[in-house]
Amino acid sequence: MPQDLPPLDQFNLPPEAALRPLHAHAPVWQLQLPGQSGTAVLKRTARTSGEAVAVWSGALRDAGVGVVAPERAFRPNPRTRVTSDGEERWVIYPFVEGRPYTGAPREIRSAGRLLGQIHAFEAERDFGLNVHTTARAFPRESLAMDAEVIVEHVRQAFPEQAGRVEGLLLERTEQYIQAALPRVQGEALPLVNCSWDHKAANLVYVTPDAPVLIDPDNAARLPRVYDLAITALSFPLDGTLHRGPQRLWTPEEWQRFLAGYLEFVTFTPAERACWADVLLCAWMDESLWQLQDSADAWQDPAQAPLLLELALLDAPFRLPAGGGRAS
């Protein structure tokens, strides 16, 4: 149960408007809007970039792209609440009726199409989102601390794999620091506006061909292949929030996702050339954190095999040959 109570008074909502929490560990609440039959979602958004996220997501919504945006009935939206710990930003989104991801082929393709639409939408426009011009860099010391925690998780869940994972973590750390990160940081990769959280748990399918991204609050301006790589690695995580398989995409499923994505995006030669390095940088950024921060999931027999698969990454994601869009 979320520990933060929603600031209903901030939006002039009566106390009975709060219906139920939607997330066990995050401040996200479903609301009954006064005088209306529909419901909405009240959640905490980015403190420093909440306004930019609202403008960006609103522009996507107005262009017909499947991303939630702040409810127009509440202005301003988001709003600031001052607490003893500082300022918080809260936003009201519409509640999207639909079904969770199940892993069906059409859902995979349409998830790729949606990411392609998001990346292609006004890619040159600066919405005021936080900007990361290249892959994020992490010092060896913090990587080693994460690796130590991960190896202990593996030792508890899959003791026969602990040595292999420990060796892979050391190898990847060296490859990341010595080669992959310097090469990626030396490339001028196309920047786009991204949700930085495009995964099954954050998609609601109005139809199998029409997913809606319901959590844009982590949005930032990133190299688009970096966001694509993070999506590939993270898409099936948080398995309690969707109904898809508890595993990484198969090579065929990954190609299906890319086919949808490439309806809207064409890779540059630089993006293709550095893809393997970008994927490793994304793994050291996002996956390493997920693996060390998921103690409960490592203890869950339904989720632990996916985490081990992510740690081993035996079947790396590959880009299709050629430079044009997929058919």
Summary of the structure (lengths in Angstrom):
residues: 327
radius of gyration: 20.0
end to end distance: 44.8
largest distance: 60.1
contacts: 1034
relative contact order: 0.14
helix: 45%
strand: 15%
